[in-house]
Amino acid sequence: MFIEVVGSSGSKNIDNRLVCMRLGERVLIDAGCAALIPGPELDLVDVVLLTHAHLDHILDLGFILDSMVSRRTRPLVVMGSEACLNIVKSHYMNGLLWPDFSRIRIEGKAILEYRVLQDEVWTALPGDVECMAVPVNHPAGARGFLFRHAEGIVVYSGDTGPTDKLWRMANKQGELIAVVIEVSFPDSKRDIAMASDHLCPSLAADELNKLGSSDIPVHVFHMKPWFSDEIIAELDLPGIQTIFLKSGYRIEFT
């Protein structure tokens, strides 16, 4: 089992892709740039797991559904919090801004199925992996996730400002093998980070201190590209392996 980065940026330009990651071959975490996944790999996907309903995390959901209509007979399951899914249904897949694919049927089956993800319980996903959704400090129905495969657990913050429950739940589980944490702004923009419910390096360091272990590799994503150099220079985590995620990077559950 693996998490493979398709896109990891906090914004979009010619050099940076919006957030989307493959959780094994059959699950996507968010769909910001999912249309860039090669067709044969995309055909294997059964579930899109949404952290929340902000545009940079759902943008390509409509485009991958569009591409699936003519060549797929099983539904794509989109999972997230009830608030997140309600936003997607009301403001994106609503028949106005984009087609309501849940009403389009192929061989009698809907091409899109929504499924509410319950909080703070383990939910089985395709590919012998489980997830636990935990509310975090960000709008649009935001959830962070714990992913469990075999005996290893990865903590995935999603978009969040300072939060507590995610780290408390992580500390109660089994062996933590990696943390994936957002850091959107540099410390010089700490006020903007706080106002928009995001993290900067000093806030991220405070969050990581809430974990019971200090030797877990930390994977950073969602940097605003115009601040990335400043964030990288400021994020000083002594003794901790820090990886700034880029397209193609894999985190292996071992």
TACOR-V976861 format. One record per pair of residues at least 12 apart in sequence whose ideal C-beta (glycine too) atoms are under 6 Angstrom apart, sorted by the first residue. I is the first residue (numbers start at 1). J is the second residue. If there is no record, write none. Layout:
i->{I & I}
j->{J & J}
This chain:
i->{1 & 1 & 1 & 1 & 2 & 2 & 3 & 3 & 3 & 4 & 4 & 5 & 5 & 5 & 5 & 6 & 6 & 6 & 7 & 7 & 7 & 7 & 8 & 8 & 9 & 10 & 10 & 10 & 10 & 11 & 11 & 16 & 17 & 17 & 18 & 18 & 18 & 18 & 19 & 19 & 20 & 20 & 20 & 24 & 25 & 26 & 26 & 26 & 26 & 27 & 27 & 27 & 27 & 28 & 28 & 29 & 30 & 30 & 31 & 31 & 31 & 31 & 32 & 32 & 32 & 33 & 34 & 34 & 35 & 35 & 35 & 46 & 47 & 47 & 47 & 47 & 48 & 49 & 50 & 50 & 51 & 51 & 52 & 52 & 52 & 52 & 53 & 53 & 53 & 53 & 53 & 54 & 62 & 65 & 65 & 69 & 73 & 73 & 75 & 75 & 75 & 75 & 76 & 77 & 77 & 78 & 79 & 79 & 80 & 81 & 81 & 82 & 83 & 84 & 85 & 87 & 117 & 119 & 129 & 130 & 131 & 131 & 132 & 133 & 134 & 134 & 134 & 136 & 136 & 136 & 137 & 137 & 137 & 137 & 138 & 138 & 138 & 142 & 142 & 144 & 144 & 144 & 149 & 151 & 151 & 152 & 152 & 152 & 153 & 153 & 153 & 154 & 155 & 155 & 156 & 157 & 157 & 159 & 161 & 161 & 162 & 167 & 167 & 171 & 176 & 178 & 178 & 179 & 179 & 180 & 181 & 182 & 182 & 182 & 183 & 183 & 183 & 183 & 184 & 184 & 184 & 185 & 186 & 186 & 186 & 186 & 186 & 187 & 187 & 187 & 187 & 201 & 201 & 217 & 218 & 218 & 219 & 219 & 220 & 221}
j->{24 & 129 & 149 & 253 & 250 & 252 & 21 & 23 & 251 & 22 & 250 & 21 & 245 & 247 & 249 & 20 & 33 & 37 & 19 & 20 & 32 & 33 & 221 & 245 & 225 & 184 & 222 & 223 & 224 & 224 & 225 & 225 & 33 & 247 & 32 & 33 & 56 & 59 & 32 & 57 & 32 & 33 & 34 & 127 & 44 & 44 & 46 & 126 & 127 & 47 & 49 & 125 & 126 & 45 & 48 & 49 & 51 & 57 & 48 & 58 & 60 & 61 & 56 & 57 & 59 & 60 & 60 & 64 & 60 & 63 & 64 & 126 & 77 & 79 & 125 & 126 & 78 & 79 & 80 & 84 & 143 & 158 & 84 & 140 & 141 & 142 & 84 & 87 & 88 & 140 & 141 & 140 & 98 & 101 & 112 & 111 & 106 & 107 & 109 & 110 & 111 & 113 & 112 & 113 & 115 & 114 & 115 & 117 & 117 & 141 & 143 & 116 & 141 & 141 & 114 & 140 & 133 & 133 & 149 & 148 & 145 & 147 & 146 & 145 & 165 & 166 & 169 & 160 & 163 & 166 & 160 & 161 & 163 & 197 & 159 & 160 & 197 & 158 & 159 & 157 & 158 & 166 & 253 & 174 & 175 & 175 & 177 & 253 & 173 & 174 & 176 & 178 & 170 & 179 & 180 & 181 & 182 & 182 & 197 & 198 & 203 & 210 & 211 & 212 & 216 & 217 & 251 & 216 & 218 & 219 & 204 & 199 & 221 & 222 & 199 & 204 & 220 & 231 & 198 & 222 & 224 & 200 & 200 & 227 & 230 & 231 & 234 & 200 & 201 & 202 & 234 & 234 & 235 & 241 & 240 & 242 & 243 & 245 & 244 & 245}
